[in-house]
Amino acid sequence: MNAYAFLIQQRYENSPTSFMSVSVIPTYCIQFIMGGSDWETDSNSWFKNFDKNPAFLDSELILIPVHIIERKHWVAAAISIKDRYFKFFDSLQTNNDNKKAKKQLIKRYAKKIHAFLYKYGQHRQIDLGEYRAWAISNEQNIPQQDNGNDCGIYALLFIEYLSRGTTKFDFQQSDVSKMRKIMIYELAIGRLLPRPFTGEQKNNQKVTESEYNF
């Protein structure tokens, strides 16, 4: 999950004029934050590098693949510092879900993440405002999986689309098998392929049909 998410951030860093600015928080940091530990005392290298990344809070979007431990389920989270919102993208919103319990779970994760960002903002002398002033939503009318296995792929797809500034998620369950193969290939070559299936071609990037012939 983290390796692919960082390819998304790397794409922006390699072409900052072509993509919106994004920062990715790795999943293990969220687990650490949810455990209530203090990031300032953590030995994890990602936390140590915070002070080397002054633009972190200036990103247009902070993107996170979040593992909801209580549900054993992956969702995507998008955070806008400027617009003060948390948006969660859940690919498993069946009618049988306890919507009230799910809403409380999302709020609990958002509150913990906000506390972390708020403390980091203080570290940078940036006021992020109180938690209650932030909007929190579990986005509706988004692609849904029809099994219990593909939540990680959906979460990464949501993040990849969001990183290009779009919520027009033009994929469905029948596309997942091919998308999984594309992701494995991208991880192997260490870069994201252009996305011809979205109609977006940045910087005149071109891709051969063979690269998508899975």
Phi, psi and omega in degrees: 000309182296318182301318181287320179300322180289334173296325178294315178293321180298323179301317177296315183298328179281335181221066186296338179274351184255341183230156176293152182284127180228151171232140181249129172262123182292155186297324183293334177289323177295319177299322178295314180297317181294336178282354176084012181281162182267116183298334183291337181257001182284143180271356182300134186297328180296316178294321180299329183278359181306313184291347176270000184235066184296341182273002184308310182280355177270355181297146177295323177220140168255124185245139183218125165279114187253127174265111177279098187301320183297334181252356186051054192212141178264136172227166175255143176236137176237130183236130175248115177292317182298312185266000174056059176219154168244126174237128179251140182240107188247122183271006182227074180248068182282162180295340182277349179294145173281098187296324180294316180295320179297319179298319179294322178298312181301317180296323180295317178294317180298320181295319179293317180294320177299318180300320178295312181295322180297316180294320177294323176299318177299321178301330181257006182060042176240125181271114181266000178079163181289154182303320184293345179274355181266145175272138180232128181219148171254103191298140182253171177056047177239162182306141182238141177280154179247021176214184181256016188246341193257013185299324180296318178296316179299316181300316179292323177296317177302315181296319181296315179296314181301325181293342176261011175076024180231145171245017175275080184282093186266047175230162179214180185304323182293344179270347191296319181301314179293319180296324178298317179295321178297318180297318179298318179296317180297320177296323181292322182268352175075026177200158176273138174284152172302160186249080180294334182286354175257355181080008181255122176235110183263142175054032180057026178294139178231154180224141180281152179301327183298330180292339179251010183272078182256000000 
